[in-house]
Amino acid sequence: MVTRADLEERDRNDPLAPLREAFDLPPDVVYLDGNSLGPLPRRVAERVGEVVERQWGRDLIRSWNVHGWIDLARRVGDRIAPLIGADRGEVVAADSTSVDLYKLAAAALEASAPQRRVVVSEHRNFPTDLYMIQGLSRTAAALSGSGSGRPVELRTIGSRDALPEALGDDVALVMLTHVDYRSGELWDLEETTRRIHDAGALALWDLAHSAGAVPVDLDAAGADLAVGCGYKFLNGGPGAPAFLYVARRWQERLRSPLQGWMGHAAPFAFEPEYRPAAGIGRFQCGTPPILSLAALDAALELFDGLDPAALRTKSQALGDLFLELVDSECAGFGLEVACPRDGQRRGSQVSLRHPEGYAIVQALIARGVIGDFRQPDVLRFGLAPLYLRHVDVWDAVQHLREVLRTRAWDRPEHRTRAAVT
Ligand SMILES: *Cc1c(COP(=O)(O)O)cnc(C)c1O
């Protein structure tokens, strides 16, 4: 059986171990929620300070040119590109994941044949993804006035096996989340994209729980569209801009439904008619949030030159270790494993189930082990390979065992639901 000393040894031999120092992590915390909000990279605090005080404070509006604020969203996109198998000029940081989904789904529907009006997704997908398509459908129906033309329809599948039969010749777009937020289960991105294309539809991938921890190769898979989060494994800070990807072959054929001036071919020509910019820039809308973009840009520097495969190897090892320790230390307390045991099929998280999941997570947080809870009974632990040590996994599982053994969760304060779980 593995011991804590074995894991100290693993940490000493971990090529990614020095990166932990780049984060300002509280010393008494085991942080297993980097899949919800990445921790603060030290250089982000410095960079934001400089952008606020020197760029905004001293150089004022000149900074749009002098400090390149006007191109920052595209430069950040180019920094994200290697993490998701994209080329330069295929990614831009903009808006939120929800808004980016809307823009890309609407663009894909507009470019599809009129008889293809269905967007296929999973019933268990992260709800905002479904809400955005429901809203798009409602708006499309309302604006079509006479009701002429087919309405946009969301078709959800209840299990992954149901995908083939959902792919009729009325489907324009399939919108899937690469790593399931609740179970951590992965889709085979390449094989699924091929199946979607065989059915004549486009593939829109949500990489919210992939980018920064689970490498994907969008270009190699022939993916069409993708979105993802800046504040999860990319550590861009609360409310960091999201990113969107449009494969080069689609860029001149797709148009954003949100035609803001920052997506115009010549924003400072102040022309009364909209003309989309060439390339990925047309998917921007309004003025970008420079402070947040600067924070994300600085956070992304940590990934420069890193081999995404090394991140994956460590993240799988941490997940395997977590499950091995849960099996050996926490048997008999009613926990169930709710994520794939096979590391190849699992994203960068471990999910467990327990009827008292919420209270158990609260009791862990009270001990400094921060994970989170997802309805109805899932305890979720994000495993970020940049800063977690193998001993952190050991310590987390020891705390989990103690919370279960002593029933430390069984207190009123641990059952009171906060607004954010
Ligand atoms: C976290 C997450 C989002 C978040 O969307 P925002 O608009 O950035 O709040 C969207 N989709 C998935 C799958 C997520 O996990």
The ligand as an SDF file (V2000), in Angstrom:
LIG
                    3D

 15 15  0  0  0  0  0  0  0  0999 V2000
  -18.4040   26.5520  -16.1260 C   0  0  0  0  0  0  0  0  0  0  0  0
  -19.1730   26.2380  -17.3690 C   0  0  0  0  0  0  0  0  0  0  0  0
  -19.7970   27.2450  -18.1010 C   0  0  0  0  0  0  0  0  0  0  0  0
  -19.8020   28.6530  -17.5720 C   0  0  0  0  0  0  0  0  0  0  0  0
  -20.3510   29.5920  -18.4180 O   0  0  0  0  0  0  0  0  0  0  0  0
  -20.1340   31.1410  -18.1080 P   0  0  0  0  0  0  0  0  0  0  0  0
  -20.9580   31.8140  -19.1150 O   0  0  0  0  0  0  0  0  0  0  0  0
  -18.6650   31.4130  -18.2600 O   0  0  0  0  0  0  0  0  0  0  0  0
  -20.5700   31.4000  -16.7140 O   0  0  0  0  0  0  0  0  0  0  0  0
  -20.4230   26.8900  -19.2910 C   0  0  0  0  0  0  0  0  0  0  0  0
  -20.4350   25.6010  -19.7210 N   0  0  0  0  0  0  0  0  0  0  0  0
  -19.8450   24.6200  -19.0100 C   0  0  0  0  0  0  0  0  0  0  0  0
  -19.8700   23.2310  -19.5280 C   0  0  0  0  0  0  0  0  0  0  0  0
  -19.2050   24.9130  -17.8170 C   0  0  0  0  0  0  0  0  0  0  0  0
  -18.6430   23.9270  -17.1100 O   0  0  0  0  0  0  0  0  0  0  0  0
  1  2  1  0
  2  3  1  0
  2 14  2  0
  3  4  1  0
  3 10  2  0
  4  5  1  0
  5  6  1  0
  6  7  2  0
  6  8  1  0
  6  9  1  0
 10 11  1  0
 11 12  2  0
 12 13  1  0
 12 14  1  0
 14 15  1  0
M  END
$$$$
